[in-house]
Amino acid sequence: MKDPRRRALTRTAALILLLLITLPLPAYWVTYKEQYYRLFHLHYIQSPDDTLENIYWLEKAIQADFANPLYALCLIENQVQWEKYRYLFNMHLHLRLIEQYLFLGNKWNKREAYFYNAPFREQNLESLNTAEACYRAALSYWDTARQWAERSLDRRFRFINLRNIQFWEDEAGRIESGSLDYGKTITRELERLQRVRETFEAMDETTY
């Protein structure tokens, strides 16, 4: 036979759990970079609305202050680690913004101008203008990302490895080596977009 006290405790615990499930919990106040960054996430479909949401959170993260090192996204044990962490974090935020703007631009970019697209010439030109605006927005973050990467690679940080954010350090290394060059990538996309635009602009009623 079960202990009556144990059954009473079980019923009390169940009641408390039920209340926690049914009562609305207060939202926490989002203030710091780390908190905004946690709201950024990759979506399965990556619709324009999803991408714009991510851009919003990343922009807020860039503008926000850092949380106390106790709440950093990796273990911080001294001021030198803290300095490197801040440089890498700022670089990473700018790189994520570049990626999101590229995702957005690709939704409107027309890779080819086929002759049978001629009846929709104006719509395609408008779509290309939107894509170009997204690509140029992405490009505007590149120089700043490079500057943060350069700071994070200062010789003072050479033997400092920050666990849990090694990927950010890899990004900085790839920027330094040139294997990650969004400036070149975006410039190439803009040049191709311009060629497609010129083809659309040359279309007339005889094209199709």
PAVOTOR-485682 format. One record per atom (N, C-alpha, C): z negated, x, y; residue in three letters; atom name; residue number from 1. Coordinates in steps of 0.1 Angstrom, whole numbers, always signed. Each point is the difference from the previous one (the first is absolute). Layout:
! PAVOTOR-485682
Z; X; Y; resn; name; resi
Z; X; Y; ALA; CA; NUM
...
//
This chain:
! PAVOTOR-485682
Z; X; Y; resn; name; resi
+0; +9; -12; MET; N; 1
+0; -9; +12; MET; CA; 1
+0; +9; +12; MET; C; 1
+8; -4; +10; LYS; N; 2
+1; +9; +12; LYS; CA; 2
-12; -2; +9; LYS; C; 2
-3; +11; +7; ASP; N; 3
-11; +1; +9; ASP; CA; 3
+4; -9; +12; ASP; C; 3
-9; -10; +4; PRO; N; 4
+2; -9; +11; PRO; CA; 4
+3; +8; +13; PRO; C; 4
-8; +11; +2; ARG; N; 5
+2; +8; +12; ARG; CA; 5
+14; +6; +1; ARG; C; 5
+5; +4; -12; ARG; N; 6
+13; +6; +0; ARG; CA; 6
+11; -10; +3; ARG; C; 6
-2; -12; -5; ARG; N; 7
+10; -11; +3; ARG; CA; 7
-1; -4; +14; ARG; C; 7
-12; +0; +6; ALA; N; 8
-1; -3; +15; ALA; CA; 8
+7; +10; +8; ALA; C; 8
-2; +13; -4; LEU; N; 9
+7; +11; +8; LEU; CA; 9
+15; -1; -2; LEU; C; 9
+5; -4; -12; THR; N; 10
+14; -1; -2; THR; CA; 10
+6; -11; +9; THR; C; 10
-7; -11; +0; ARG; N; 11
+5; -11; +9; ARG; CA; 11
+0; +3; +14; ARG; C; 11
-11; +8; +5; THR; N; 12
+0; +4; +14; THR; CA; 12
+11; +9; +3; THR; C; 12
+3; +10; -9; ALA; N; 13
+11; +10; +2; ALA; CA; 13
+13; -8; +1; ALA; C; 13
+2; -10; -9; ALA; N; 14
+12; -7; +0; ALA; CA; 14
+2; -8; +13; ALA; C; 14
-11; -6; +5; LEU; N; 15
+1; -7; +12; LEU; CA; 15
+3; +9; +12; LEU; C; 15
-6; +12; +1; ILE; N; 16
+3; +9; +10; ILE; CA; 16
+15; +4; +0; ILE; C; 16
+5; +3; -12; LEU; N; 17
+14; +4; -2; LEU; CA; 17
+9; -11; +5; LEU; C; 17
-3; -13; -4; LEU; N; 18
+8; -11; +4; LEU; CA; 18
+0; -1; +16; LEU; C; 18
-11; +2; +6; LEU; N; 19
-1; -1; +15; LEU; CA; 19
+9; +11; +6; LEU; C; 19
-1; +12; -6; LEU; N; 20
+8; +11; +5; LEU; CA; 20
+15; -3; -1; LEU; C; 20
+4; -7; -10; ILE; N; 21
+14; -3; -2; ILE; CA; 21
+5; -11; +9; ILE; C; 21
-9; -10; +3; THR; N; 22
+4; -11; +7; THR; CA; 22
-2; +1; +15; THR; C; 22
-9; +8; +4; LEU; N; 23
-3; +2; +15; LEU; CA; 23
+10; +10; +6; LEU; C; 23
+5; -3; +11; PRO; N; 24
+9; +10; +7; PRO; CA; 24
-7; +12; +4; PRO; C; 24
+5; +12; -3; LEU; N; 25
-6; +13; +4; LEU; CA; 25
+5; +4; +13; LEU; C; 25
-9; +6; +8; PRO; N; 26
+5; +4; +14; PRO; CA; 26
+9; +12; -2; PRO; C; 26
+11; +0; +9; ALA; N; 27
+9; +11; +0; ALA; CA; 27
-6; +12; +7; ALA; C; 27
+3; +12; -5; TYR; N; 28
-5; +12; +7; TYR; CA; 28
+9; +4; +11; TYR; C; 28
-6; +6; +10; TRP; N; 29
+7; +4; +13; TRP; CA; 29
+9; +12; -3; TRP; C; 29
+13; -1; +2; VAL; N; 30
+9; +12; -2; VAL; CA; 30
+0; +7; +13; VAL; C; 30
-4; +13; -1; THR; N; 31
-1; +8; +13; THR; CA; 31
+7; +13; -2; THR; C; 31
-2; +7; -11; TYR; N; 32
+4; +14; -1; TYR; CA; 32
+14; +2; -8; TYR; C; 32
+5; +12; +2; LYS; N; 33
+13; +3; -7; LYS; CA; 33
+0; -3; -15; LYS; C; 33
-11; +5; -6; GLU; N; 34
-1; -2; -14; GLU; CA; 34
+0; -14; -5; GLU; C; 34
-6; -9; +8; GLN; N; 35
+0; -14; -3; GLN; CA; 35
+14; -6; +2; GLN; C; 35
+7; +3; +11; TYR; N; 36
+13; -5; +2; TYR; CA; 36
+10; +5; -11; TYR; C; 36
-2; +13; -3; TYR; N; 37
+9; +6; -11; TYR; CA; 37
-1; -7; -13; TYR; C; 37
-12; -5; -3; ARG; N; 38
-2; -7; -13; ARG; CA; 38
+7; -14; +0; ARG; C; 38
+3; -5; +11; LEU; N; 39
+8; -13; +1; LEU; CA; 39
+15; +2; -2; LEU; C; 39
+4; +13; +2; PHE; N; 40
+14; +3; -3; PHE; CA; 40
+2; +1; -15; PHE; C; 40
+11; -7; -5; HIS; N; 41
+2; +1; -15; HIS; CA; 41
+15; -3; -2; HIS; C; 41
+5; +5; -11; LEU; N; 42
+14; -2; -4; LEU; CA; 42
+2; -13; -7; LEU; C; 42
+10; -7; +4; HIS; N; 43
+3; -13; -6; HIS; CA; 43
+11; +1; -11; HIS; C; 43
-1; -9; -9; TYR; N; 44
+10; +0; -11; TYR; CA; 44
+14; -2; +5; TYR; C; 44
+2; -10; +9; ILE; N; 45
+13; -4; +5; ILE; CA; 45
+3; +7; +13; ILE; C; 45
-10; +3; +8; GLN; N; 46
+2; +7; +13; GLN; CA; 46
+9; -8; +9; GLN; C; 46
-4; -13; +2; SER; N; 47
+8; -8; +9; SER; CA; 47
-3; +5; +15; SER; C; 47
+9; -4; +9; PRO; N; 48
-2; +4; +14; PRO; CA; 48
-14; -4; +5; PRO; C; 48
-5; -11; -3; ASP; N; 49
-14; -4; +4; ASP; CA; 49
-10; +9; -6; ASP; C; 49
+1; +4; -12; ASP; N; 50
-9; +9; -6; ASP; CA; 50
+0; +13; +7; ASP; C; 50
+12; +5; +3; THR; N; 51
+2; +13; +7; THR; CA; 51
-6; +0; +14; THR; C; 51
+2; -11; +7; LEU; N; 52
-5; -2; +13; LEU; CA; 52
-15; +0; +0; LEU; C; 52
-6; -6; -10; GLU; N; 53
-15; +0; -2; GLU; CA; 53
-5; +14; -1; GLU; C; 53
+7; +8; -9; ASN; N; 54
-4; +13; -2; ASN; CA; 54
+1; +9; +13; ASN; C; 54
+10; -2; +7; ILE; N; 55
+2; +7; +13; ILE; CA; 55
-11; -3; +9; ILE; C; 55
-4; -13; +1; TYR; N; 56
-11; -4; +8; TYR; CA; 56
-13; +7; -3; TYR; C; 56
-3; +1; -13; TRP; N; 57
-13; +6; -4; TRP; CA; 57
+1; +15; +2; TRP; C; 57
+11; +6; -2; LEU; N; 58
+2; +15; +2; LEU; CA; 58
-1; +3; +15; LEU; C; 58
+6; -8; +8; GLU; N; 59
-1; +2; +15; GLU; CA; 59
-15; -1; +4; GLU; C; 59
-7; -10; -5; LYS; N; 60
-14; -1; +4; LYS; CA; 60
-8; +12; -5; LYS; C; 60
+3; +5; -12; ALA; N; 61
-7; +12; -5; ALA; CA; 61
+3; +12; +9; ALA; C; 61
+12; +2; +5; ILE; N; 62
+3; +11; +9; ILE; CA; 62
-9; -1; +12; ILE; C; 62
-2; -12; +5; GLN; N; 63
-7; -2; +13; GLN; CA; 63
-15; +1; -2; GLN; C; 63
-5; -2; -12; ALA; N; 64
-14; -1; -2; ALA; CA; 64
-7; +14; -1; ALA; C; 64
-13; +0; +1; ASP; N; 65
-8; +12; -2; ASP; CA; 65
-2; +2; -14; ASP; C; 65
-4; +13; -4; PHE; N; 66
-4; +3; -13; PHE; CA; 66
-14; -5; -3; PHE; C; 66
-2; -4; -12; ALA; N; 67
-13; -4; -5; ALA; CA; 67
-9; +13; -1; ALA; C; 67
-13; -2; -1; ASN; N; 68
-9; +12; -3; ASN; CA; 68
+5; +7; -12; ASN; C; 68
+0; +13; -1; PRO; N; 69
+4; +8; -11; PRO; CA; 69
-6; -5; -14; PRO; C; 69
-11; -6; +1; LEU; N; 70
-6; -6; -12; LEU; CA; 70
+9; -10; -7; LEU; C; 70
+9; -7; +9; TYR; N; 71
+9; -10; -5; TYR; CA; 71
+14; +4; +0; TYR; C; 71
+2; +13; +0; ALA; N; 72
+14; +5; -1; ALA; CA; 72
+6; -3; -14; ALA; C; 72
+13; +1; -1; LEU; N; 73
+7; -3; -12; LEU; CA; 73
-1; +12; -10; LEU; C; 73
-7; +10; +3; CYS; N; 74
-3; +11; -9; CYS; CA; 74
-13; +6; +4; CYS; C; 74
-5; +9; -9; LEU; N; 75
-13; +6; +3; LEU; CA; 75
+2; +10; +11; LEU; C; 75
-9; -1; +10; ILE; N; 76
+0; +9; +12; ILE; CA; 76
-14; +7; +0; ILE; C; 76
+0; +13; +0; GLU; N; 77
-12; +7; -1; GLU; CA; 77
-3; +9; +12; GLU; C; 77
+10; +2; +8; ASN; N; 78
-2; +8; +12; ASN; CA; 78
+10; -3; +11; ASN; C; 78
-1; +6; +12; GLN; N; 79
+8; -4; +11; GLN; CA; 79
+14; +4; -1; GLN; C; 79
+3; +11; -7; VAL; N; 80
+13; +5; -2; VAL; CA; 80
+8; -9; -9; VAL; C; 80
-6; -5; -11; GLN; N; 81
+6; -10; -9; GLN; CA; 81
+3; -13; +8; GLN; C; 81
-10; -4; +9; TRP; N; 82
+2; -12; +8; TRP; CA; 82
+12; +1; +9; TRP; C; 82
+2; +12; +6; GLU; N; 83
+11; +2; +9; GLU; CA; 83
+13; -1; -8; GLU; C; 83
+1; +7; -11; LYS; N; 84
+12; -1; -8; LYS; CA; 84
+3; -14; -5; LYS; C; 84
-10; -7; -4; TYR; N; 85
+1; -14; -4; TYR; CA; 85
+6; -9; +11; TYR; C; 85
-4; +2; +12; ARG; N; 86
+5; -8; +11; ARG; CA; 86
+15; +3; +3; ARG; C; 86
+3; +13; -1; TYR; N; 87
+15; +3; +2; TYR; CA; 87
+8; -6; -11; TYR; C; 87
-4; +1; -12; LEU; N; 88
+8; -5; -11; LEU; CA; 88
+1; -15; +0; LEU; C; 88
-11; -7; +4; PHE; N; 89
+0; -14; +0; PHE; CA; 89
+10; -5; +11; PHE; C; 89
-1; +6; +12; ASN; N; 90
+10; -4; +10; ASN; CA; 90
+14; +2; -4; ASN; C; 90
+3; +11; -6; MET; N; 91
+13; +3; -6; MET; CA; 91
+4; -11; -9; MET; C; 91
-8; -3; -10; HIS; N; 92
+3; -10; -10; HIS; CA; 92
+3; -13; +6; HIS; C; 92
-8; -5; +9; LEU; N; 93
+2; -13; +7; LEU; CA; 93
+14; +0; +6; LEU; C; 93
+4; +11; +7; HIS; N; 94
+13; +0; +6; HIS; CA; 94
+11; +0; -10; HIS; C; 94
-2; +6; -11; LEU; N; 95
+10; +0; -11; LEU; CA; 95
+2; -13; -6; LEU; C; 95
-12; -7; -2; ARG; N; 96
+1; -14; -6; ARG; CA; 96
+7; -9; +10; ARG; C; 96
-2; +1; +13; LEU; N; 97
+7; -8; +9; LEU; CA; 97
+15; +2; +0; LEU; C; 97
+4; +13; -2; ILE; N; 98
+14; +3; -1; ILE; CA; 98
+6; -7; -12; ILE; C; 98
-7; +1; -11; GLU; N; 99
+5; -7; -12; GLU; CA; 99
+1; -15; +1; GLU; C; 99
-10; -6; +7; GLN; N; 100
+1; -14; +2; GLN; CA; 100
+11; -5; +9; GLN; C; 100
+3; +8; +10; TYR; N; 101
+11; -3; +9; TYR; CA; 101
+14; +2; -7; TYR; C; 101
+0; +10; -9; LEU; N; 102
+12; +2; -8; LEU; CA; 102
+2; -12; -10; LEU; C; 102
-11; -4; -6; PHE; N; 103
+1; -12; -9; PHE; CA; 103
+6; -12; +8; PHE; C; 103
-5; -2; +12; LEU; N; 104
+4; -11; +8; LEU; CA; 104
+15; +1; +4; LEU; C; 104
+4; +12; +5; GLY; N; 105
+13; +3; +4; GLY; CA; 105
+10; -3; -12; GLY; C; 105
-4; +4; -12; ASN; N; 106
+9; -1; -11; ASN; CA; 106
+3; -15; -4; ASN; C; 106
-9; -9; +5; LYS; N; 107
+2; -14; -3; LYS; CA; 107
+12; -5; +8; LYS; C; 107
+3; +6; +12; TRP; N; 108
+11; -4; +8; TRP; CA; 108
+12; +9; +1; TRP; C; 108
-2; +11; -6; ASN; N; 109
+11; +10; +1; ASN; CA; 109
+12; -4; -10; ASN; C; 109
+12; +1; +5; LYS; N; 110
+12; -2; -8; LYS; CA; 110
+6; +13; -3; LYS; C; 110
+0; +3; -13; ARG; N; 111
+5; +13; -4; ARG; CA; 111
+15; +2; +1; ARG; C; 111
+7; -12; -1; GLU; N; 112
+15; +1; +0; GLU; CA; 112
+5; -12; +8; GLU; C; 112
+11; +1; +7; ALA; N; 113
+7; -11; +7; ALA; CA; 113
+12; -4; -8; ALA; C; 113
-1; -9; -9; TYR; N; 114
+12; -5; -8; TYR; CA; 114
+9; -9; +8; TYR; C; 114
+12; +0; -3; PHE; N; 115
+10; -8; +8; PHE; CA; 115
-4; -15; -1; PHE; C; 115
-6; -5; -11; TYR; N; 116
-3; -14; -1; TYR; CA; 116
-13; -4; +7; TYR; C; 116
-6; +10; +7; ASN; N; 117
-12; -3; +9; ASN; CA; 117
+5; -3; +14; ASN; C; 117
+13; +1; +2; ALA; N; 118
+5; -2; +14; ALA; CA; 118
-4; -14; +6; ALA; C; 118
+0; -11; -8; PRO; N; 119
-4; -12; +7; PRO; CA; 119
-15; +0; +5; PRO; C; 119
-8; +9; -6; PHE; N; 120
-14; +1; +4; PHE; CA; 120
-3; +13; +9; PHE; C; 120
+11; +4; +7; ARG; N; 121
-1; +12; +8; ARG; CA; 121
-12; +0; +9; ARG; C; 121
-2; -10; +8; GLU; N; 122
-11; +0; +10; GLU; CA; 122
-13; +0; -7; GLU; C; 122
-2; -7; -10; GLN; N; 123
-13; +0; -7; GLN; CA; 123
-3; +13; -6; GLN; C; 123
+10; +7; -5; ASN; N; 124
-2; +13; -6; ASN; CA; 124
-3; +11; +11; ASN; C; 124
+7; -2; +11; LEU; N; 125
-4; +10; +11; LEU; CA; 125
-14; -2; +5; LEU; C; 125
-4; -13; +1; GLU; N; 126
-14; -3; +4; GLU; CA; 126
-10; +6; -10; GLU; C; 126
+3; -1; -13; SER; N; 127
-8; +5; -10; SER; CA; 127
-1; +16; +1; SER; C; 127
+11; +6; +3; LEU; N; 128
+0; +14; +2; LEU; CA; 128
-8; +5; +12; LEU; C; 128
+0; -8; +10; ASN; N; 129
-8; +3; +12; ASN; CA; 129
-15; -1; -4; ASN; C; 129
-4; -9; -8; THR; N; 130
-14; -1; -4; THR; CA; 130
-3; +12; -9; THR; C; 130
+8; +3; -9; ALA; N; 131
-2; +12; -9; ALA; CA; 131
-2; +13; +9; ALA; C; 131
+9; +1; +10; GLU; N; 132
-1; +12; +8; GLU; CA; 132
-13; +1; +8; GLU; C; 132
-4; -12; +5; ALA; N; 133
-13; +0; +7; ALA; CA; 133
-12; +5; -9; ALA; C; 133
+1; -5; -13; CYS; N; 134
-10; +4; -9; CYS; CA; 134
+0; +15; -3; CYS; C; 134
+12; +5; -2; TYR; N; 135
+2; +15; -3; TYR; CA; 135
-5; +8; +12; TYR; C; 135
+3; -4; +12; ARG; N; 136
-4; +8; +12; ARG; CA; 136
-15; -1; +1; ARG; C; 136
-6; -11; -3; ALA; N; 137
-15; -1; +0; ALA; CA; 137
-6; +9; -10; ALA; C; 137
+6; +1; -12; ALA; N; 138
-5; +10; -10; ALA; CA; 138
+2; +14; +5; ALA; C; 138
+11; +3; +7; LEU; N; 139
+2; +14; +5; LEU; CA; 139
-10; +4; +10; LEU; C; 139
-5; -10; +8; SER; N; 140
-9; +3; +11; SER; CA; 140
-14; +5; -6; SER; C; 140
-3; -2; -12; TYR; N; 141
-12; +4; -6; TYR; CA; 141
+1; +14; -7; TYR; C; 141
+12; +5; -1; TRP; N; 142
+2; +12; -8; TRP; CA; 142
-5; +13; +6; TRP; C; 142
+2; +2; +13; ASP; N; 143
-5; +12; +7; ASP; CA; 143
-15; +0; -1; ASP; C; 143
-6; -11; +2; THR; N; 144
-15; +0; +0; THR; CA; 144
-5; +3; -14; THR; C; 144
+6; -6; -10; ALA; N; 145
-4; +3; -14; ALA; CA; 145
+1; +15; -3; ALA; C; 145
+11; +7; +5; ARG; N; 146
+2; +14; -2; ARG; CA; 146
-11; +8; +7; ARG; C; 146
-4; -4; +12; GLN; N; 147
-10; +7; +8; GLN; CA; 147
-14; -1; -7; GLN; C; 147
-3; -12; -6; TRP; N; 148
-13; -1; -7; TRP; CA; 148
+1; +9; -13; TRP; C; 148
+12; +0; -7; ALA; N; 149
+1; +8; -12; ALA; CA; 149
-2; +15; +3; ALA; C; 149
+6; +4; +11; GLU; N; 150
-1; +14; +5; GLU; CA; 150
-15; +4; +2; GLU; C; 150
-7; -9; +7; ARG; N; 151
-14; +3; +2; ARG; CA; 151
-8; +1; -12; ARG; C; 151
+3; -9; -10; SER; N; 152
-8; +0; -13; SER; CA; 152
+3; +12; -8; SER; C; 152
+11; +8; +3; LEU; N; 153
+3; +12; -8; LEU; CA; 153
-4; +12; +7; LEU; C; 153
-9; -1; +10; ASP; N; 154
-5; +12; +7; ASP; CA; 154
-7; +9; -10; ASP; C; 154
+1; +13; +2; ARG; N; 155
-5; +10; -9; ARG; CA; 155
-15; -2; -3; ARG; C; 155
-7; -6; +9; ARG; N; 156
-15; -3; -2; ARG; CA; 156
-2; -9; -12; ARG; C; 156
+10; -9; -3; PHE; N; 157
-1; -10; -11; PHE; CA; 157
+6; +5; -13; PHE; C; 157
+4; +12; +0; ARG; N; 158
+9; +5; -12; ARG; CA; 158
-7; -2; -13; ARG; C; 158
-13; +2; -1; PHE; N; 159
-7; -1; -13; PHE; CA; 159
-9; -12; -1; PHE; C; 159
+3; -10; +9; ILE; N; 160
-8; -12; +0; ILE; CA; 160
+9; -11; -7; ILE; C; 160
-5; -5; -11; ASN; N; 161
+7; -10; -7; ASN; CA; 161
-9; -13; +0; ASN; C; 161
+5; -11; +5; LEU; N; 162
-7; -12; +1; LEU; CA; 162
+3; -9; -11; LEU; C; 162
-9; -2; -9; ARG; N; 163
+2; -8; -12; ARG; CA; 163
+3; -14; +4; ARG; C; 163
+8; -7; -8; ASN; N; 164
+3; -14; +2; ASN; CA; 164
+12; -2; +10; ASN; C; 164
+3; +10; +8; ILE; N; 165
+11; -2; +9; ILE; CA; 165
+10; +12; -1; ILE; C; 165
+1; +5; -13; GLN; N; 166
+9; +11; -2; GLN; CA; 166
+14; -4; +3; GLN; C; 166
+3; -13; -1; PHE; N; 167
+14; -5; +2; PHE; CA; 167
+3; +2; +15; PHE; C; 167
-10; -1; +9; TRP; N; 168
+3; +2; +14; TRP; CA; 168
+3; +15; +3; TRP; C; 168
-7; +8; -7; GLU; N; 169
+2; +15; +1; GLU; CA; 169
+14; +3; -5; GLU; C; 169
+4; -6; -11; ASP; N; 170
+14; +2; -5; ASP; CA; 170
+10; -4; +11; ASP; C; 170
-2; -11; +6; GLU; N; 171
+9; -5; +11; GLU; CA; 171
+1; +10; +11; GLU; C; 171
-11; +6; +4; ALA; N; 172
+0; +10; +11; ALA; CA; 172
+8; +12; -5; ALA; C; 172
-2; +4; -13; GLY; N; 173
+7; +12; -5; GLY; CA; 173
+15; -3; -1; GLY; C; 173
+4; -12; -4; ARG; N; 174
+14; -4; +0; ARG; CA; 174
+7; +0; +13; ARG; C; 174
-8; -4; +10; ILE; N; 175
+5; +0; +14; ILE; CA; 175
+3; +15; +4; ILE; C; 175
-10; +8; -3; GLU; N; 176
+2; +14; +4; GLU; CA; 176
+12; +7; -7; GLU; C; 176
+2; -3; -13; SER; N; 177
+11; +6; -7; SER; CA; 177
+13; -7; +3; SER; C; 177
+0; -11; +6; GLY; N; 178
+13; -7; +3; GLY; CA; 178
+4; -10; -10; GLY; C; 178
-7; -1; -12; SER; N; 179
+4; -9; -10; SER; CA; 179
-3; -14; +4; SER; C; 179
-8; -2; +10; LEU; N; 180
-3; -14; +5; LEU; CA; 180
+4; +1; +15; LEU; C; 180
+12; -6; +3; ASP; N; 181
+5; +1; +14; ASP; CA; 181
+6; -13; +4; ASP; C; 181
-9; -9; +5; TYR; N; 182
+4; -13; +4; TYR; CA; 182
+10; +0; +12; TYR; C; 182
-1; +11; +8; GLY; N; 183
+9; +1; +11; GLY; CA; 183
+14; +1; -5; GLY; C; 183
+3; +8; -10; LYS; N; 184
+13; +1; -5; LYS; CA; 184
+4; -12; -8; LYS; C; 184
-9; -6; -7; THR; N; 185
+3; -12; -8; THR; CA; 185
+4; -12; +10; THR; C; 185
-8; -2; +10; ILE; N; 186
+3; -11; +9; ILE; CA; 186
+12; +2; +9; ILE; C; 186
+3; +13; +4; THR; N; 187
+12; +3; +7; THR; CA; 187
+12; -3; -8; THR; C; 187
+0; +4; -13; ARG; N; 188
+11; -3; -9; ARG; CA; 188
+2; -15; -1; ARG; C; 188
-11; -8; -1; GLU; N; 189
+2; -15; -1; GLU; CA; 189
+6; -5; +13; GLU; C; 189
-4; +5; +11; LEU; N; 190
+5; -5; +13; LEU; CA; 190
+15; +3; +2; LEU; C; 190
+4; +12; -5; GLU; N; 191
+14; +4; +1; GLU; CA; 191
+9; -9; -9; GLU; C; 191
-5; -3; -12; ARG; N; 192
+7; -9; -9; ARG; CA; 192
+1; -14; +6; ARG; C; 192
-12; -5; +5; LEU; N; 193
+0; -13; +6; LEU; CA; 193
+10; -1; +12; LEU; C; 193
+2; +10; +8; GLN; N; 194
+9; +0; +11; GLN; CA; 194
+15; -1; -6; GLN; C; 194
+2; +7; -11; ARG; N; 195
+14; -1; -5; ARG; CA; 195
+3; -14; -5; ARG; C; 195
-10; -6; -7; VAL; N; 196
+2; -14; -4; VAL; CA; 196
+2; -9; +12; VAL; C; 196
-8; +2; +10; ARG; N; 197
+1; -8; +12; ARG; CA; 197
+14; +0; +6; ARG; C; 197
+5; +13; +1; GLU; N; 198
+14; +1; +6; GLU; CA; 198
+10; -7; -8; GLU; C; 198
-2; +0; -14; THR; N; 199
+10; -7; -8; THR; CA; 199
-1; -15; +3; THR; C; 199
-12; -6; +1; PHE; N; 200
-1; -14; +3; PHE; CA; 200
+6; -3; +14; PHE; C; 200
-3; +9; +10; GLU; N; 201
+5; -3; +13; GLU; CA; 201
+15; +1; +1; GLU; C; 201
+7; +7; -9; ALA; N; 202
+14; +1; -1; ALA; CA; 202
+7; -12; -7; ALA; C; 202
-8; -8; -6; MET; N; 203
+5; -12; -7; MET; CA; 203
+5; -11; +10; MET; C; 203
+10; -7; -4; ASP; N; 204
+5; -11; +8; ASP; CA; 204
+5; -11; -9; ASP; C; 204
+7; -10; +6; GLU; N; 205
+5; -11; -9; GLU; CA; 205
+9; +3; -10; GLU; C; 205
+7; +12; +1; THR; N; 206
+9; +5; -10; THR; CA; 206
-6; +7; -12; THR; C; 206
-13; +3; +1; THR; N; 207
-7; +8; -10; THR; CA; 207
-1; -8; -13; THR; C; 207
-3; -13; +1; TYR; N; 208
-2; -8; -12; TYR; CA; 208
+7; -14; +3; TYR; C; 208
//
